Structures are given as C-alpha cells and as structure tokens.
Amino acid sequence: MSDHVYKTVEITGTSPDGVQAAIDRALSKAGESLRNIDWFEVTEIRGALVEGATHYQTTLKIGFRLEG
C-alpha cells in the first residue's frame, strides 16, 4: 500500500431509476470537480414517493487523494 493522504466529502445522488442510478449520478457529478477519486462508501439509502412514483436518494462518502 502506498503513502497516500485522502480527503473525504459526503454527497447525495438522486434518481427515479433506482439506487444504482443514484450512485452513478453522484459519482459522475463529483468527478466533474474532484480529481483522484479512489473509493466511495454508501452511508445511507432513502426513498420518497413523488406523485406516486418511487424516487431514490443515496448518500456517499467519497475519498480522493490529495496531490503533492
């Protein structure tokens, strides 16, 4: 294992298409502004009924390597 230092952030992705889609959406959006994402941990899964349809929220802790 190498000597990396990581910072973590917590974000929540949403999707009407399921938990996997909410995770993928969160990681895709995080990748637009964060570099060196190495891992994520699902910390919470929630659901809501929006006008009779199920909508999913998935909270992730994302770890990314600090540079330098």
CORJORA-V802293 format. One record per backbone hydrogen bond with DSSP energy under -1.0 kcal/mol. CO is the residue of the C=O (numbers start at 1). NH is the residue of the N-H. E is the energy in kcal/mol with one decimal. If there is no record, write none. Layout:
co = (CO;CO)
nh = (NH;NH)
e = (E;E)
//
This chain:
co = (2;5;7;9;11;13;15;18;19;20;21;22;23;24;25;26;27;29;30;30;36;39;41;44;46;48;50;53;55;56;57;58;59;59;60;61;62;63;63;64)
nh = (4;66;64;62;60;58;56;22;23;24;25;26;27;28;29;30;31;32;33;34;65;63;61;59;57;55;53;50;48;15;46;13;43;44;11;41;9;38;39;7)
e = (-1.3;-3.0;-2.5;-3.1;-3.2;-2.7;-3.1;-1.7;-2.4;-2.8;-2.3;-2.1;-2.6;-2.3;-2.3;-2.5;-2.1;-1.1;-1.4;-2.4;-2.2;-2.6;-2.7;-2.6;-2.7;-2.8;-1.9;-3.3;-2.6;-2.1;-3.2;-2.6;-2.5;-1.4;-2.2;-2.2;-1.9;-2.5;-1.5;-2.4)
//
